Every structure is written in structure tokens, then in C-alpha cells.
Amino acid sequence: MAQPSNAQARSSTGHVLLPAFNSNDVPVLVPLVTSRSLISWTFGRGTVIWRIWPAVLLHTAFAAAVVTISMKTHFNLGIPNVMLTVLGTADFHCTVRHSLTQYTGVVIGFVISYRASSGYDRYWQGRGAWSDLARTSRTFSRLVWIHVPLKLAPIPTDPSGKAGELDVSVARRVMAEKRAALGLIEGFVVAVKHHLRGKIVLVC
């Protein structure tokens, strides 16, 4: 009798088992470490240069314009070398420059504070989601390991009302499936971690 394919294989409880390996039974070895070329280290996947280059060019052009005007004309656009968030407390002789710098310092202070707080919020949300995933996986693993009985059907009772003996072979089959279920739960968490980090893992 022909053996069923991996896609049609069923467990002892009748559930369809999805294939966890390729159909050719040939392991596919994928390197765990990505290439270490100069391009991958400088402009690789983890860089943000492709997202920030317009802002970098804009600020560079603005700074070049300020320096050019200050050096080529009689207008002095320089400000004291103080922190951006305390520009409003600097003492300037020009009233217009004082008001402009004061409002600019307040706005920049709010922007920096908002960016810092929003970045921390995003980090904390991700940390909380990962904690929930780990906690839920542990809880589900405990439920499977403790509450799944070592039998496939109710054990018949004898005429006196006593329960029959547990079949050792059936118990071993159930224990094997319970271990497989725990391995799948653990593998899911690890797969989520590698997927979020964009890592290449070993597939076999």
C-alpha cells in the first residue's frame, strides 16, 4: 500500500499534518551569516540612509546658505554656541532676532521632546508585544503538556465500574505528539523573531 504524501499525512488523532520539510528530503543549507562586503556594511539592509538623505541634503543646503550669506554679505546670521533647546534664554541685542530665536528654540525643544517620547513609545510597544508572545506561548505549552490526556479515546470501564488500564503504546504516541506541539510553539516564536529581524535561517 502506497504511503500518503506529506501533505496528506494525518496524526493519530486524525488531524492533517502539514509538511515541515521539502518534498525532496534534501536539506537546503542557507548561510546564517550574511555577506560582509563593504556595501553590505555601509549601505546594507539595516541602514537608514535611503530614508534620511532628502533631509540631510536639505539641512546641508540650508547651512551652506547661512554660511555664504554671513561671509559674503554684511548680514550676520550667526548665533551663540548654545544648546538648541535653550536658545530662548540667550541675550541678543536685536529685538527681532531675540523673538525669532526664542520661538525657534521653543519649537525645536518641543520637536526633540516629541521625537524622543514617540521613539520610546514605539520601543515599549514592541517590547510589550514580544513579552505577550512569549507569555502566551509558555501558557499554551503548559496547557498542552498538562491538560492533554494520554489517550485517544475514553478508556472503557469494566462491569465493576473501574476504569481500564492505559495502553502504553497509545500513551507514547500521544506524548510524541505533545512534544511535537511544544516544538512547533517554540519554533513559531523563533520564526517570528527571525522574520522581524530579517535574518536568513537554516531551512531543512
matplotlib code that plots the C-alpha trace (Angstrom):
import matplotlib.pyplot as plt

x = [0.0, 1.4, 2.3, 0.4, 2.3, 3.4, 0.6, -2.0, -0.4, -2.5, -1.7, -3.1, -5.9, -6.9, -5.6, -3.8, 0.0, 1.4, 4.9, 7.7, 10.4, 10.7, 9.3, 12.7, 14.0, 17.2, 18.3, 18.7, 21.7, 21.3, 24.2, 23.3, 25.8, 25.2, 27.9, 30.4, 31.3, 31.8, 28.4, 26.5, 28.2, 27.7, 24.5, 23.0, 19.6, 20.0, 20.9, 18.5, 20.4, 17.8, 15.1, 17.0, 19.0, 16.5, 16.5, 20.3, 20.6, 18.0, 19.8, 23.2, 21.9, 20.4, 23.6, 25.6, 23.3, 23.6, 27.4, 27.5, 25.3, 27.2, 30.6, 29.7, 27.3, 27.1, 24.3, 25.4, 23.2, 25.4, 24.0, 25.8, 27.0, 24.4, 22.0, 19.1, 16.5, 17.7, 18.1, 15.2, 17.3, 20.2, 20.7, 20.6, 20.8, 18.4, 14.8, 13.7, 16.4, 15.7, 12.0, 12.7, 15.3, 13.2, 10.2, 12.6, 14.2, 10.8, 9.6, 12.8, 12.6, 9.0, 10.1, 13.0, 10.9, 8.1, 10.5, 12.2, 9.0, 7.4, 10.5, 10.4, 6.7, 7.3, 10.1, 8.0, 5.0, 7.3, 8.8, 5.3, 4.2, 7.2, 6.5, 2.9, 4.0, 6.5, 4.0, 1.2, 3.5, 4.5, 0.9, -0.2, 2.7, 1.7, -1.9, -0.9, 1.6, -0.6, -4.2, -4.0, -4.7, -2.5, -5.3, -7.0, -10.5, -12.2, -10.9, -13.7, -14.7, -15.2, -18.6, -17.5, -17.1, -13.4, -11.5, -9.4, -5.7, -4.0, -2.5, 1.2, 1.6, -1.2, 0.3, 3.7, 2.1, 0.3, 3.4, 5.3, 2.6, 2.7, 6.4, 5.9, 3.3, 5.6, 8.4, 6.1, 5.1, 8.8, 9.6, 6.9, 8.3, 11.8, 10.5, 8.7, 12.0, 14.0, 11.2, 11.1, 14.9, 15.1, 17.6, 18.2, 17.9, 18.6, 15.8, 15.7]
y = [0.0, 3.4, 5.7, 9.0, 12.1, 14.6, 17.0, 14.2, 12.6, 12.6, 12.3, 9.6, 12.0, 12.4, 15.9, 16.7, 17.2, 19.9, 19.2, 20.8, 20.0, 20.0, 17.2, 16.0, 15.3, 17.2, 19.7, 23.2, 24.8, 28.6, 30.5, 32.0, 34.9, 37.4, 38.7, 41.0, 43.1, 46.9, 47.6, 45.4, 47.1, 50.7, 50.6, 47.3, 46.4, 47.9, 51.4, 54.4, 56.4, 55.8, 57.4, 60.4, 61.5, 64.2, 65.7, 65.6, 67.4, 70.0, 70.8, 70.8, 73.3, 75.5, 75.5, 76.3, 79.2, 80.6, 80.4, 82.0, 84.9, 85.5, 85.5, 87.3, 90.0, 92.3, 90.3, 88.2, 85.2, 83.5, 82.7, 81.9, 78.3, 77.2, 74.3, 74.4, 73.9, 77.0, 79.4, 81.4, 82.4, 83.8, 87.6, 89.3, 93.0, 92.8, 92.5, 90.8, 88.2, 87.7, 87.0, 84.7, 82.7, 82.4, 81.0, 78.8, 77.4, 76.6, 74.9, 72.9, 71.8, 70.6, 68.7, 67.0, 66.1, 64.7, 62.6, 61.2, 60.3, 58.8, 56.7, 55.3, 54.6, 52.6, 50.7, 50.0, 48.8, 46.3, 45.1, 44.6, 42.7, 40.4, 39.8, 38.9, 36.5, 34.8, 34.6, 33.3, 30.7, 29.5, 29.3, 27.4, 25.0, 24.3, 23.7, 21.2, 19.4, 19.2, 19.0, 16.9, 13.3, 10.4, 8.7, 9.0, 7.8, 7.3, 4.3, 1.7, 0.6, -2.9, -4.2, -3.3, 0.4, 0.5, 2.2, 0.0, 0.2, 2.8, 1.5, 2.2, 2.4, 4.9, 6.9, 7.0, 8.2, 11.0, 12.0, 12.2, 14.5, 16.6, 17.1, 17.9, 20.5, 22.1, 22.2, 23.9, 26.5, 27.2, 27.3, 29.8, 32.3, 31.8, 32.2, 35.4, 36.8, 35.9, 37.4, 40.7, 40.9, 39.9, 37.2, 34.2, 30.9, 27.3, 25.5, 21.7]
z = [0.0, -1.0, 1.8, 1.8, 0.9, 3.4, 2.6, 3.3, 6.3, 9.4, 13.1, 15.4, 16.3, 12.6, 12.1, 8.8, 9.2, 7.1, 5.7, 7.8, 5.2, 1.4, -0.7, -1.9, 1.5, 0.7, 3.3, 1.9, 3.7, 3.9, 5.5, 8.8, 8.4, 5.6, 3.4, 4.9, 1.9, 2.2, 0.5, 3.0, 6.0, 4.7, 2.6, 3.6, 4.9, 8.3, 7.1, 7.2, 4.6, 2.0, 4.2, 5.6, 2.6, 1.5, 5.0, 5.1, 1.7, 2.8, 6.0, 4.2, 1.7, 4.4, 6.4, 3.3, 2.5, 6.1, 5.9, 2.5, 3.5, 6.7, 4.9, 1.6, 2.9, 5.9, 7.4, 10.3, 10.8, 13.4, 16.9, 20.1, 20.6, 23.0, 23.1, 20.7, 23.5, 25.5, 22.6, 24.0, 27.1, 25.1, 25.4, 22.0, 21.2, 18.3, 19.3, 16.1, 16.3, 20.0, 19.4, 16.4, 18.2, 21.3, 19.4, 17.3, 20.5, 22.0, 18.8, 18.5, 22.1, 21.6, 18.4, 20.1, 23.1, 20.9, 18.8, 21.9, 23.6, 20.4, 19.8, 23.3, 23.0, 19.8, 21.6, 24.6, 22.4, 20.6, 23.9, 25.3, 22.2, 22.4, 26.1, 25.3, 22.6, 25.0, 27.8, 25.6, 24.2, 27.6, 28.8, 25.7, 26.1, 29.7, 28.7, 26.1, 28.3, 31.4, 30.2, 27.1, 28.3, 27.3, 25.4, 22.1, 23.3, 26.6, 28.4, 28.7, 32.2, 33.3, 34.7, 38.3, 37.3, 37.4, 34.6, 32.3, 32.1, 29.9, 26.7, 26.8, 23.0, 22.7, 25.6, 23.8, 20.6, 22.4, 24.3, 21.0, 19.5, 22.6, 22.3, 18.6, 19.5, 22.0, 19.4, 17.0, 19.5, 20.3, 16.6, 15.9, 18.4, 17.0, 13.4, 14.4, 15.8, 12.7, 10.4, 12.3, 12.2, 8.5, 9.2, 7.0, 8.9, 8.2, 6.3, 6.3]

ax = plt.figure().add_subplot(projection="3d")
ax.plot(x, y, z, "-o")
ax.set_aspect("equal")
plt.show()
